[in-house]
């Protein structure tokens, strides 16, 4: 009996890990802005953001508005993760990133199926913009393959983006480009995650275009606003930060979540959004 109990003690963590959900998080962390003071300053916020990501054991993370120094801070704070992405202003380190972080003990990136494209008429030309964009806008993407646990042998495409906040034509064109790139992926039978700050709700024609394509679905069951306005509490409303998946991903739940301090200040002007996938048989 003692030997059986000892064996169960050894096996239980493995069984739990195999049954644990895959947590995917999108989070606009607010750029390190010289005009931000006190609780809005990046130095005052970065540990809370990293702590949230670590506490939820996020296997895949999409961040937006990330400047190079913030990328270095997050890379240091998430030692078990690797990241891909480039700055939008030069395709290297200048300007904001939309990086993808992934737990490298669980996932490996396909070196031939990854990159960044610009939301413009010439998406493969660095720093281009069209359609009335106020800034250069990008999408970073990658094909990830599981190497451990319940995710072993599973491959998934991840697209992380940040759409323009002013130009509606840009948002519609960005949606069209995203769908084109999703359709053009090499392994078309493998599922897709599209996430990011779209600066548009599910009532916006650009988002309706995505969800009406038959390629993506929204797993949300409640309406909570993802713009925090620097306040920690959640409020009723529509999200502008989204996590959509291929229809083949069925057992998933999506939530806008809290990440504030004891004084009621949010760690960013956006709330994090988390998708939890239970069954990876897709």
Secondary structure, 3 states (H helix, E strand, C coil): CHHHHHHHHHHHHHHHHHHCCEEEEEEECCCCCCCCCHHHCHHHHHHHHHHHHHHCCCCEEEEECECHHHHHHHHHHCCCEEEECCCCCCCCCCCCECCEEEECCCEEEEEEEEEEEECCCCCCCCCCCCCCCCCCCEEEEEEEEECCHHHCCCEEEEEEEECCCCCHHHHHHHHHHHHHHHHCCCCCCCCEEEEEECCCCCCCHHHHHHHCCCCCEECECCCECCECCCECCCCECCCCEEEEECCCCCCEEEEEECCECCCCEECCCECEEEEEECCCCC
